[in-house]
């Protein structure tokens, strides 16, 4: 009988060419962890870029605002100065140009119209009268005035531009002062003269108060459904906690402000009747069944046993349950870094604002307590939690200005975690949280 | 039935669930490849882990023209090669012109298990193991192996013949097979 003969290459090729073996189960966790790390690095890089962009925009806005507020008085001062300088020219009877013009009440307009006569007056000796009674200008004088025209246009443009910034302000009543004789008031009359609330030389405080800091605190409710004990005997419930912190906000426009800061937010979850199983030397609470993956923050890993349990040499083989029907309390704390915007409706003492934004929640605390019939038997931590979780939030802020600078506010706010707080696929816990934040804010100049 | 194209498309979009599915679909096959290029399970796990991370980060470069499994396998082999280059210096080996090839009938070798052969490959010196795997099992030519390992074709041939001698001896000793040999010249 003929048989196929195989050499060493063929032997190995045949037996090992399609060789398969299941890798250890923890390998996928390592790979996932690594991929998550890479995603996190990418996300951090994105955040860094966004933060740099935000800082640049804020710096630009702050710079622009400062330029506006600092240049405004200068323009006004310049206007005053020029106007006062023109007073003799306006009133001078020999002025051939301005004598026919009505003096504008607007000092800025007068700034534009008064400038040419200064030149004309200085050259008035050269103006000659024709036989018909018209004035003629010598060639050189005509050139001189023509050469001035563009300058006049520029001044008018500047005046209009400056005027656009002063529309809401009280006009500087310098011209009447120049034209009319200043009345002499008695002390009593002076006292009775109503004073303008804001003047250009003393800008209103409100427009300057762009920065403010705020401290706030709230009870925090985390969404969850209390599921009656099912086939696996467990149920999950989120408990009320506290949240609070400080934020700084910057007013970028009349009714619009952006804010950031640091807030502390905590979750507390109770799970009843959960068995623990030994997995590779660790003791883990049983994973929630698929339909309850949204209810649980994650499996709890035991870190230390009570003296009583430690003495019993717990565990008895890979598949044996070590602890039955334990109650778990999980505490997960985050430091929240929000970036939010607020649009304020109205500028009265009582006002309402709509706010919304995103936050990076950095994991800062992770504790779990395991008890049996009310007695603590072990402590541990929630496994596989992400270090950073993103969330979105929206709120309605009701504010009341106690003084010019201090505002008290109440803000119902909803926050939603944008992805699961756990890296574990078996857990899909991205809860919503609700708080009523009571805060006190202080405005700076 | 797994829709591989859909899973690959989702993996390209970064869906973690699809990544899990893809891993579980190919993990055992790729682990088998990695084991052949390693001295033990720990090294194979390292290669598999690094290889899969590369697969997921470079999956966007995969053009759905060829075999995805072949593409993955090449990534695993390249990962193993890089690890080998990092950890092992290549020594010139004595040129071998010929060696004795043993041949066995199918029924004689039927009882030899893949695990036994895997153990023999894993025990080979690293450079012999690489060349034997690439030539005898993956089917690369000496020229390709030379380029991949940055060695000459002659060195590749010598490494292969030494690997064959060692493996042949182990097979004969361990399984008590007859030496039905013929002289073979390397080509």
Interface residues (C-beta under 8 A of the other chain):
Chain A: X3 X4 X5 X6 X7 X8 X9 X11 X12 X13 X15 X16 X17 X18 X19 X20 X21 X22 X23 X24 X27 X28 X30 X31 X32 X34 X35 X38 X39 X425
Chain B: X14 X16 X17 X19 X20 X23 X24 X27 X28 X29 X31 X32 X33 X35 X36 X44 X45 X48 X49 X52 X53 X56 X57 X101 X102 X103 X104 X105 X106 X107 X109 X112 X113 X114 X117 X118 X121 X132 X135 X136 X137 X164 X167 X168 X171 X180
